[in-house]
Amino acid sequence: MKTDDLIRALTSDLAVPRTSIEQRFATALMPGVLAALVLFAVTIGPRPDFLAMTGDARFVFKFVITLLLALCSAMLVWRLARPAAPARLQMVALAAVPVVLAAAVIAELIALPRPLWTTRLIGSNSLLCLVSIPAFALPMLSAAIYALRHGAPTRPGFTGIVAGLFAGAVGAAIYAAHCVDDSPLFVALWYSLAIAIVAAIGGVVGRFALRW
């Protein structure tokens, strides 16, 4: 074997992959997001006063907390797709999301009279929330699982759960454009429960689909 051939053989395994897991994730996710948006448009659509409500802090917070969860869970799942990649910082960032939500809940309890607490907690569309968020999230969860199969997660079940958190968070952000229940109390209960359903589905699917 010639020297040049030997060098190429020894370094072939060190070549940087042409497509990163982040790129695969984003590429696979686009059809899922498009499917979710089409489903949203043909079913419930945005609330009539959507533009008028963009100046309301409670309304805007729904998008802040759901997109923050989506970002933090995406960063973590990218790490989990790589064997032995450090993920402590991403875990801390994800753990901070419920802290932000809890702070908003405390602020809401302080601002609202006590008799209104239960009303704002239950809201007017809790069942629609529980159905819509998983429905919008499932196309994205399917796309995320497909992209993660190109990685090598050592904890497939947990990776699936985090992928479910990501998909559920994006689905919740889409649903938030329709939701007329803007209180952080409602978000903390019903959005969290709906996202947890998607995360549980992701955990079950990921346990088998991401195993290697």
N, C-alpha and C positions, 0 to 999 in steps of 0.2 A: 504494500500500500504506500502510495506517495505521501510525503509529509503534509501537503495541503489537504489531501483527502482525509488524513487522520485528524487534523485540526478541525475540519468541518464536522466530522463524525462526533468528536468529543464535545463540540459546542452546540450541536443541533438541539440538545435538550434544554439549553439555556436561552434559546430564542424567546423573545417576548411575544406572547400571543397576539395575533393580528387584531383580535376583537376582545376587548375587556368585558368582564361580567357586567359592568355598569352600562356599556354600550349595548350589549345583548338585552339587558333588562329594559332599557329605554326603548329599543327597537321593538321588542316583543310587546311592550306595554301599550304602544300607540293604538293598535287595533282594539285592545281591551278598553281603553279610555274612550275611544270613538263609539264603541258599542254601548258603553254605559251612558254616554251623553245622548245618543240617539234614543235609547230606552227612556231616559229622563224626559226628553222632548216630546215623545209620543204618548207618555203616560201622565205625569203630573205637571211638568213644566215649572218655570219660575213663578214665584208669587207675584201678584199684580203690582204691588208696591215695591218691587225689588230695588229699583233705582232710588226711590225716595228713602229707603231704609239704609242706604249705604253710609249715612251719617250717624246712624245709631250705634252706640258702642256695643250693646248686647248682640246685635245682629252681626256686626263685624267680628266679634269675638268668636262666633261659631266657626268662621273660616280660619281665624288665626289658630285656634286650638286643633282643629282637624288637620290643617296643612302642616302644622308643627309636628303632629304625631306622624303624618305621612313622611315627612323629611327625616325624622329621627329613626323611624323603623326602616326606611330605605337604606340609610347609612349602615345600620346594624346588619341588615340582611345581606348587603354586599360583602361585609366582613365574614359573615357566617358561611358564605359560599366558598371561601378560601380556607383550606385546612390550616389550622394552627395560626391563623391571622389574629393579632391582638384586637380585642373588641371592647376593652374596658371603658374607653372614652365614649364609645357609641352606646354602651349600656347605661352609662351615667346620664347621657343626653336623653335617652328614651325614658329613664326613670324620672327625669325632671318634668316631663309633660303632665303627669297627674298632679304634680305639685302646683304647676301653673293653674290647672283646672280647679284644684282645691282652694287656691287663693281667690279665684273668681267666685266660687261658691260662697266663701266666707264674706266677701264683699257684698254679694247679693243678699245674704241673710241680714247683714247689717243695714243695707239700704231699704229692704222691704219691711213693711209691717208684718208682724208674726201671722195674722190671719191669712195673708196671701201666700205663705210659704207652700202649703199643700197644693193650692191652685196652680202655682207656677211649676211645682214639681211634677204634677200629673199632666198638665198641659191639655191640649185639645186634639193632638194627633199622634198619640204614643204608638198605637197599633200601626199606623201608616209608616212611622219612623222605623219600627222593628222589621217591617216587610221591605221597605224601599232601600234602606242602606245595604242589606245583604244582596238584594237583587242587583243594585248598581255595582256592587263590589265583586261579585262572582266572575264577570268577564275579566276583570283586572287580576283577580287571584289566579285564574287559569293561566293568564299570560305570564304572571310572575313565576309560577311553578315551572312552566315550560322553560323560561329563561334560566332559572336556577338549576335545571337539569344539566346545563353546560358547565356548572361549577362542580365543586366537590365538598359539599357540606358534611361535616362529621357528626352533626346533630340534626338529622333530617326532620324530626318531629318539631323541634324548637325552631328550626329555620322556617318550617311551614307556618308555625304560629306567628312569627314576626312578619312573614309575607302576608298573612291574613290581617295583621294589624295595619300594614301599609294599605292593602286593598280596601279594608273597611274604613280607614281614615279618608281615603280619596272618595269612596262612595258616600261617606257622611258629608264631606265638603260639597259634593254635588247635590245631595238631598237638602242641605242647608239653604240652598237658593230657593227652595219651595217652602220650607218649614216656617210656620208662623209662630212657633214657640221659641222665643229668643232668650229665655232665661237660662243662665248657667246651671240652675238647678235641673231643668229639663235636660240640658245637654249632658250633665254629669250622670244622670240616671239612664235615659233612654238611648242616647247616642253611644254611651259606653257599653250598654247591654247589646246593642245591635252590632257594634264593632267586635265585641267578645264572641258573638256567634260566628262571625266570619273568621276570627282567629282560631276558634275551635275547629272549624271546617279545614282551615289551612293546616292545622296540626295533624289532623287525621290523614289528609291527602299527602302532606309532605312526608309523613312517616313511611309511606310506601313509594311515592313517586320520586323522592329525592334520595332513596337508599342506594348505596353503591358498594 
